[in-house]
């Protein structure tokens, strides 16, 4: 598990934009509601949802490129 977290940390740092990291961390790790985050960032709910979707897709691709194939269920995202 430690190895997976280390690889995930590297993938988040290298494969996501700063905005994608900010949104994904807020929604997936800090349990910030999408509507609240959208209001705070001055974005629409749909834009935040799409950012989360794109970030998850990029993380899965980045992990796969590193030899780790996980779905969203295994990643907890």
C-alpha positions in Angstrom: 0.0 0.0 0.0 2.8 2.4 0.8 4.3 1.8 -2.7 0.9 2.6 -4.3 0.5 5.8 -2.4 4.0 6.9 -3.3 3.3 6.2 -7.0 0.0 8.0 -6.8 1.6 11.0 -5.2 4.1 11.2 -8.1 1.4 10.7 -10.6 -0.7 13.5 -9.1 2.3 15.8 -9.1 3.4 15.0 -12.6 0.3 14.1 -14.5 -2.3 16.7 -13.3 -2.4 20.4 -13.7 -2.4 22.6 -10.5 -6.1 23.2 -11.0 -6.9 19.5 -11.4 -4.9 18.7 -8.3 -6.7 21.4 -6.3 -10.1 20.2 -7.4 -9.4 16.5 -7.0 -7.9 16.9 -3.6 -10.8 19.1 -2.4 -13.5 16.8 -3.7 -12.0 13.3 -3.3 -9.8 13.7 -0.3 -11.3 16.5 1.7 -15.0 15.8 1.0 -15.7 19.3 -0.2 -19.1 19.2 -1.9 -18.9 20.0 -5.7 -21.4 22.8 -5.3 -19.5 24.5 -2.5 -16.2 24.2 -4.5 -17.8 25.6 -7.6 -19.1 28.6 -5.7 -15.7 29.1 -4.0 -13.8 28.9 -7.4 -16.4 30.9 -9.4 -17.0 27.9 -11.7 -20.1 25.9 -12.6 -20.9 22.6 -11.0 -20.5 21.0 -14.4 -17.0 22.5 -14.9 -15.9 21.1 -11.5 -17.4 17.7 -12.3 -15.6 17.6 -15.6 -12.3 18.6 -13.9 -12.7 15.7 -11.5 -13.6 13.3 -14.3 -10.6 14.4 -16.4 -8.2 14.2 -13.4 -9.3 10.7 -12.5 -8.9 9.6 -16.2 -5.4 11.1 -16.3 -4.4 9.5 -13.0 -5.5 6.1 -14.2 -3.6 6.6 -17.5 -0.5 7.8 -15.6 -0.6 4.8 -13.2 -1.1 2.4 -16.1 2.0 3.9 -17.8 3.8 3.1 -14.5 2.6 -0.5 -14.6 -0.3 -0.1 -12.2 -3.8 -0.7 -13.6 -6.5 0.4 -11.2 -10.1 1.3 -11.8 -11.8 4.1 -9.9 -13.2 1.7 -7.3 -9.7 0.6 -6.3 -8.4 4.2 -6.2 -11.3 5.3 -4.0 -12.0 8.1 -6.4 
